[in-house]
Amino acid sequence: MTVDRDFLAQMQGQGVLTTEVLYYRPDYRSVLQSFVWQTMDEAPKFPRLAQFLDHWRREIDAVIHSIRIAHADWVGPSEIRPVDGEFRLN
């Protein structure tokens, strides 16, 4: 029986980390571009994110403007919300 790697990571305290990096394009310094990256990581130190950003600073010729992160670290059933209504698209 094989077990999903992401599930094992969650059982070891990791959660889904979504990172959005806004950076200046190297060839057009006044243009911002967005890069979204998702991985499993452990809060609050985020070692995978730190490795990724170290790699970016060393290897990528683009200056980071800002970084936004979202992290979900709980293991459990998905949230269910009942909806009163029906929406149809023609």
MODELLER restraints for C-alpha pairs under 7 A, 6 or more apart:
rsr = mdl.restraints
at = mdl.atoms
rsr.add(forms.Gaussian(group=physical.xy_distance, feature=features.Distance(at['CA:10:A'], at['CA:75:A']), mean=6.71, stdev=0.5))
rsr.add(forms.Gaussian(group=physical.xy_distance, feature=features.Distance(at['CA:13:A'], at['CA:42:A']), mean=6.38, stdev=0.5))
rsr.add(forms.Gaussian(group=physical.xy_distance, feature=features.Distance(at['CA:14:A'], at['CA:40:A']), mean=6.07, stdev=0.5))
rsr.add(forms.Gaussian(group=physical.xy_distance, feature=features.Distance(at['CA:14:A'], at['CA:41:A']), mean=5.09, stdev=0.5))
rsr.add(forms.Gaussian(group=physical.xy_distance, feature=features.Distance(at['CA:14:A'], at['CA:42:A']), mean=4.35, stdev=0.5))
rsr.add(forms.Gaussian(group=physical.xy_distance, feature=features.Distance(at['CA:14:A'], at['CA:73:A']), mean=6.19, stdev=0.5))
rsr.add(forms.Gaussian(group=physical.xy_distance, feature=features.Distance(at['CA:15:A'], at['CA:40:A']), mean=5.35, stdev=0.5))
rsr.add(forms.Gaussian(group=physical.xy_distance, feature=features.Distance(at['CA:15:A'], at['CA:41:A']), mean=5.61, stdev=0.5))
rsr.add(forms.Gaussian(group=physical.xy_distance, feature=features.Distance(at['CA:15:A'], at['CA:42:A']), mean=6.19, stdev=0.5))
rsr.add(forms.Gaussian(group=physical.xy_distance, feature=features.Distance(at['CA:15:A'], at['CA:71:A']), mean=6.51, stdev=0.5))
rsr.add(forms.Gaussian(group=physical.xy_distance, feature=features.Distance(at['CA:15:A'], at['CA:72:A']), mean=5.32, stdev=0.5))
rsr.add(forms.Gaussian(group=physical.xy_distance, feature=features.Distance(at['CA:15:A'], at['CA:73:A']), mean=4.09, stdev=0.5))
rsr.add(forms.Gaussian(group=physical.xy_distance, feature=features.Distance(at['CA:15:A'], at['CA:74:A']), mean=6.86, stdev=0.5))
rsr.add(forms.Gaussian(group=physical.xy_distance, feature=features.Distance(at['CA:16:A'], at['CA:39:A']), mean=5.90, stdev=0.5))
rsr.add(forms.Gaussian(group=physical.xy_distance, feature=features.Distance(at['CA:16:A'], at['CA:40:A']), mean=4.67, stdev=0.5))
rsr.add(forms.Gaussian(group=physical.xy_distance, feature=features.Distance(at['CA:16:A'], at['CA:41:A']), mean=6.38, stdev=0.5))
rsr.add(forms.Gaussian(group=physical.xy_distance, feature=features.Distance(at['CA:16:A'], at['CA:71:A']), mean=5.64, stdev=0.5))
rsr.add(forms.Gaussian(group=physical.xy_distance, feature=features.Distance(at['CA:16:A'], at['CA:72:A']), mean=5.35, stdev=0.5))
rsr.add(forms.Gaussian(group=physical.xy_distance, feature=features.Distance(at['CA:16:A'], at['CA:73:A']), mean=6.63, stdev=0.5))
rsr.add(forms.Gaussian(group=physical.xy_distance, feature=features.Distance(at['CA:17:A'], at['CA:38:A']), mean=5.62, stdev=0.5))
rsr.add(forms.Gaussian(group=physical.xy_distance, feature=features.Distance(at['CA:17:A'], at['CA:39:A']), mean=5.41, stdev=0.5))
rsr.add(forms.Gaussian(group=physical.xy_distance, feature=features.Distance(at['CA:17:A'], at['CA:40:A']), mean=5.70, stdev=0.5))
rsr.add(forms.Gaussian(group=physical.xy_distance, feature=features.Distance(at['CA:17:A'], at['CA:41:A']), mean=5.97, stdev=0.5))
rsr.add(forms.Gaussian(group=physical.xy_distance, feature=features.Distance(at['CA:17:A'], at['CA:69:A']), mean=6.87, stdev=0.5))
rsr.add(forms.Gaussian(group=physical.xy_distance, feature=features.Distance(at['CA:17:A'], at['CA:70:A']), mean=5.78, stdev=0.5))
rsr.add(forms.Gaussian(group=physical.xy_distance, feature=features.Distance(at['CA:17:A'], at['CA:71:A']), mean=4.53, stdev=0.5))
rsr.add(forms.Gaussian(group=physical.xy_distance, feature=features.Distance(at['CA:17:A'], at['CA:72:A']), mean=6.75, stdev=0.5))
rsr.add(forms.Gaussian(group=physical.xy_distance, feature=features.Distance(at['CA:18:A'], at['CA:37:A']), mean=5.86, stdev=0.5))
rsr.add(forms.Gaussian(group=physical.xy_distance, feature=features.Distance(at['CA:18:A'], at['CA:38:A']), mean=4.43, stdev=0.5))
rsr.add(forms.Gaussian(group=physical.xy_distance, feature=features.Distance(at['CA:18:A'], at['CA:39:A']), mean=6.72, stdev=0.5))
rsr.add(forms.Gaussian(group=physical.xy_distance, feature=features.Distance(at['CA:18:A'], at['CA:69:A']), mean=5.61, stdev=0.5))
rsr.add(forms.Gaussian(group=physical.xy_distance, feature=features.Distance(at['CA:18:A'], at['CA:70:A']), mean=5.20, stdev=0.5))
rsr.add(forms.Gaussian(group=physical.xy_distance, feature=features.Distance(at['CA:18:A'], at['CA:71:A']), mean=6.43, stdev=0.5))
rsr.add(forms.Gaussian(group=physical.xy_distance, feature=features.Distance(at['CA:19:A'], at['CA:36:A']), mean=5.61, stdev=0.5))
rsr.add(forms.Gaussian(group=physical.xy_distance, feature=features.Distance(at['CA:19:A'], at['CA:37:A']), mean=5.17, stdev=0.5))
rsr.add(forms.Gaussian(group=physical.xy_distance, feature=features.Distance(at['CA:19:A'], at['CA:38:A']), mean=6.19, stdev=0.5))
rsr.add(forms.Gaussian(group=physical.xy_distance, feature=features.Distance(at['CA:19:A'], at['CA:67:A']), mean=6.91, stdev=0.5))
rsr.add(forms.Gaussian(group=physical.xy_distance, feature=features.Distance(at['CA:19:A'], at['CA:68:A']), mean=5.73, stdev=0.5))
rsr.add(forms.Gaussian(group=physical.xy_distance, feature=features.Distance(at['CA:19:A'], at['CA:69:A']), mean=4.48, stdev=0.5))
rsr.add(forms.Gaussian(group=physical.xy_distance, feature=features.Distance(at['CA:19:A'], at['CA:70:A']), mean=6.59, stdev=0.5))
rsr.add(forms.Gaussian(group=physical.xy_distance, feature=features.Distance(at['CA:20:A'], at['CA:34:A']), mean=6.67, stdev=0.5))
rsr.add(forms.Gaussian(group=physical.xy_distance, feature=features.Distance(at['CA:20:A'], at['CA:35:A']), mean=5.65, stdev=0.5))
rsr.add(forms.Gaussian(group=physical.xy_distance, feature=features.Distance(at['CA:20:A'], at['CA:36:A']), mean=4.41, stdev=0.5))
rsr.add(forms.Gaussian(group=physical.xy_distance, feature=features.Distance(at['CA:20:A'], at['CA:37:A']), mean=6.44, stdev=0.5))
rsr.add(forms.Gaussian(group=physical.xy_distance, feature=features.Distance(at['CA:20:A'], at['CA:67:A']), mean=5.69, stdev=0.5))
rsr.add(forms.Gaussian(group=physical.xy_distance, feature=features.Distance(at['CA:20:A'], at['CA:68:A']), mean=5.18, stdev=0.5))
rsr.add(forms.Gaussian(group=physical.xy_distance, feature=features.Distance(at['CA:20:A'], at['CA:69:A']), mean=6.39, stdev=0.5))
rsr.add(forms.Gaussian(group=physical.xy_distance, feature=features.Distance(at['CA:21:A'], at['CA:34:A']), mean=5.70, stdev=0.5))
rsr.add(forms.Gaussian(group=physical.xy_distance, feature=features.Distance(at['CA:21:A'], at['CA:35:A']), mean=5.13, stdev=0.5))
rsr.add(forms.Gaussian(group=physical.xy_distance, feature=features.Distance(at['CA:21:A'], at['CA:36:A']), mean=6.33, stdev=0.5))
rsr.add(forms.Gaussian(group=physical.xy_distance, feature=features.Distance(at['CA:21:A'], at['CA:64:A']), mean=6.93, stdev=0.5))
rsr.add(forms.Gaussian(group=physical.xy_distance, feature=features.Distance(at['CA:21:A'], at['CA:66:A']), mean=6.03, stdev=0.5))
rsr.add(forms.Gaussian(group=physical.xy_distance, feature=features.Distance(at['CA:21:A'], at['CA:67:A']), mean=4.63, stdev=0.5))
rsr.add(forms.Gaussian(group=physical.xy_distance, feature=features.Distance(at['CA:21:A'], at['CA:68:A']), mean=6.65, stdev=0.5))
rsr.add(forms.Gaussian(group=physical.xy_distance, feature=features.Distance(at['CA:22:A'], at['CA:32:A']), mean=6.28, stdev=0.5))
rsr.add(forms.Gaussian(group=physical.xy_distance, feature=features.Distance(at['CA:22:A'], at['CA:33:A']), mean=5.63, stdev=0.5))
rsr.add(forms.Gaussian(group=physical.xy_distance, feature=features.Distance(at['CA:22:A'], at['CA:34:A']), mean=4.64, stdev=0.5))
rsr.add(forms.Gaussian(group=physical.xy_distance, feature=features.Distance(at['CA:22:A'], at['CA:35:A']), mean=6.51, stdev=0.5))
rsr.add(forms.Gaussian(group=physical.xy_distance, feature=features.Distance(at['CA:22:A'], at['CA:64:A']), mean=6.08, stdev=0.5))
rsr.add(forms.Gaussian(group=physical.xy_distance, feature=features.Distance(at['CA:22:A'], at['CA:65:A']), mean=5.35, stdev=0.5))
rsr.add(forms.Gaussian(group=physical.xy_distance, feature=features.Distance(at['CA:22:A'], at['CA:66:A']), mean=5.25, stdev=0.5))
rsr.add(forms.Gaussian(group=physical.xy_distance, feature=features.Distance(at['CA:22:A'], at['CA:67:A']), mean=6.28, stdev=0.5))
rsr.add(forms.Gaussian(group=physical.xy_distance, feature=features.Distance(at['CA:23:A'], at['CA:32:A']), mean=5.40, stdev=0.5))
rsr.add(forms.Gaussian(group=physical.xy_distance, feature=features.Distance(at['CA:23:A'], at['CA:33:A']), mean=5.46, stdev=0.5))
rsr.add(forms.Gaussian(group=physical.xy_distance, feature=features.Distance(at['CA:23:A'], at['CA:34:A']), mean=6.51, stdev=0.5))
rsr.add(forms.Gaussian(group=physical.xy_distance, feature=features.Distance(at['CA:23:A'], at['CA:62:A']), mean=6.31, stdev=0.5))
rsr.add(forms.Gaussian(group=physical.xy_distance, feature=features.Distance(at['CA:23:A'], at['CA:63:A']), mean=5.54, stdev=0.5))
rsr.add(forms.Gaussian(group=physical.xy_distance, feature=features.Distance(at['CA:23:A'], at['CA:64:A']), mean=4.21, stdev=0.5))
rsr.add(forms.Gaussian(group=physical.xy_distance, feature=features.Distance(at['CA:23:A'], at['CA:65:A']), mean=4.85, stdev=0.5))
rsr.add(forms.Gaussian(group=physical.xy_distance, feature=features.Distance(at['CA:23:A'], at['CA:66:A']), mean=6.96, stdev=0.5))
rsr.add(forms.Gaussian(group=physical.xy_distance, feature=features.Distance(at['CA:24:A'], at['CA:30:A']), mean=6.71, stdev=0.5))
rsr.add(forms.Gaussian(group=physical.xy_distance, feature=features.Distance(at['CA:24:A'], at['CA:31:A']), mean=5.72, stdev=0.5))
rsr.add(forms.Gaussian(group=physical.xy_distance, feature=features.Distance(at['CA:24:A'], at['CA:32:A']), mean=4.64, stdev=0.5))
rsr.add(forms.Gaussian(group=physical.xy_distance, feature=features.Distance(at['CA:24:A'], at['CA:33:A']), mean=6.29, stdev=0.5))
rsr.add(forms.Gaussian(group=physical.xy_distance, feature=features.Distance(at['CA:24:A'], at['CA:62:A']), mean=5.84, stdev=0.5))
rsr.add(forms.Gaussian(group=physical.xy_distance, feature=features.Distance(at['CA:24:A'], at['CA:63:A']), mean=5.44, stdev=0.5))
rsr.add(forms.Gaussian(group=physical.xy_distance, feature=features.Distance(at['CA:24:A'], at['CA:64:A']), mean=6.40, stdev=0.5))
rsr.add(forms.Gaussian(group=physical.xy_distance, feature=features.Distance(at['CA:24:A'], at['CA:65:A']), mean=6.59, stdev=0.5))
rsr.add(forms.Gaussian(group=physical.xy_distance, feature=features.Distance(at['CA:25:A'], at['CA:31:A']), mean=5.90, stdev=0.5))
rsr.add(forms.Gaussian(group=physical.xy_distance, feature=features.Distance(at['CA:25:A'], at['CA:32:A']), mean=6.18, stdev=0.5))
rsr.add(forms.Gaussian(group=physical.xy_distance, feature=features.Distance(at['CA:25:A'], at['CA:33:A']), mean=6.53, stdev=0.5))
rsr.add(forms.Gaussian(group=physical.xy_distance, feature=features.Distance(at['CA:25:A'], at['CA:62:A']), mean=5.82, stdev=0.5))
rsr.add(forms.Gaussian(group=physical.xy_distance, feature=features.Distance(at['CA:26:A'], at['CA:61:A']), mean=6.16, stdev=0.5))
rsr.add(forms.Gaussian(group=physical.xy_distance, feature=features.Distance(at['CA:26:A'], at['CA:62:A']), mean=5.18, stdev=0.5))
rsr.add(forms.Gaussian(group=physical.xy_distance, feature=features.Distance(at['CA:41:A'], at['CA:47:A']), mean=6.86, stdev=0.5))
rsr.add(forms.Gaussian(group=physical.xy_distance, feature=features.Distance(at['CA:41:A'], at['CA:48:A']), mean=5.92, stdev=0.5))
